[in-house]
Amino acid sequence: MQVSTLAIHPVKGGRARHPASVRLEPMGLRGDRRWMLVDATGRFLSQREHPPLALLDAEPDEDGLHLSFPGIGGSDGGERFVATPDGEERVTVTVWSDTVDAAAAGADTDAALSRWLGLPVRLVHFDAHSQRTVSRDWTAEDHPVGFADGFPLLVATTASLRDLNRRIVAAGGEAVPMGRFRPNVVIDGTEPFAEDGWAQIAVGDVVLDLVKPCARCAVTTVDQDEGRRTGKEPLATLGRFRRSGVQRAPGVLFGWNAVVQGAGTLRVGDPVRILEMREGGWPLAL
């Protein structure tokens, strides 16, 4: 088994980037979901409610973000550089049930992004003063996480996607790309859904604990290249064979949430080894 793809999403909900190598830290891949758009109440903005967010491109560098959005005129032409904020202006924001003290990017940037997206938004940054941890319902100790939905990493496999797409096409639908699931680490060389049985893996020299399968939502129905919802797939097909049988973790499942033990650099092509299996796998509803 080996890593086939790595992905970071600099702005939560925005377009993915695919580096050949990236530093892995306890909070996840460096640069992944460290920035976020929020509405007037401070709640995070998501493709669930606003599919065009998928078109927001963000290229990070040492000093900040280069943002772009298609089809925008005006003085900035849909392009803007945002310096990493100094943290003096703080904003209280929410990611699901978690409250986070974040750094504000600034009013001029907020105005430009609000015009691009057609609704009032603010851009915030998860800086050194921001703190958030994963739910202790699934881990024995605290693990840091940024603006990701709940865990530092999402792991998926190409074999599972092929099996899912075979079922979608057999039912008359169109295959979906891996980007619909927005994983961080994609692994090749497995059997379909073999990851259900992995409790701990080594990716290169870094150890990951797979703690909980990922319940999927309407974001998977959004075309990531066009920023529009496409229909009921892949959720309809997942609902026929990948529904969780664990009452406290309901939903249709694809991919696994993971936490990081230590730190290191991940590279496309890194070998993947199973260190510990999960007894009995993960129960699915029949």
C-alpha angles and dihedrals in degrees: 000000000000143000110271100176139013122197137186127187105205092190115039107252093011132112120304125241123207115212122186088226135009138175115257116212132177088265091054135261112354109261096015115136095337090134127055142179118228134186127237091283093052094253116141120260116235140184085240089078100018114034095180088072085082088074095059106109120201124183112190124211134169093281104039143292135321104213128194136172126187126246098018124136129184133084096319095040092217093301128103141160115223117196117219102264120247090230097239092120110059131194128195107225136175131224105188103305096343124099117210132188103224137177117253117233094211143266097271092055091045091053093050094048091046089055092047094050098035096235136076111273140159127213117223135182130219100226137171091284094053118095134190134149135197121261113281088216087087107028135055093221140026117280123185121239133179125209095318114124095259116321137044097243141026116205124195137168132226092223091059091050091050090051092048092048091049088058094045093051092045088057092052099263134119124261117253126221124240090250090074087072095046097217124176099211124031118192127203130198102050137114116257111285093355085139089075087077099047118102097168133009137179116227105192102313096333125095121220128191112212100213108167138006115246117252107217128226141185092293087081089064093058118101101232093205096050103029095230137114114254107191138277101320135138090014095059093056095040088054090061097056112004105056114138117250093199111097096209091051106044128170141071112302138223126151130002132263113229141189125211129243106203125330140274144131123293121207134187105258095032112147118248122212131186110234100174134011126219110240110241094000116238118319116241126200113251 
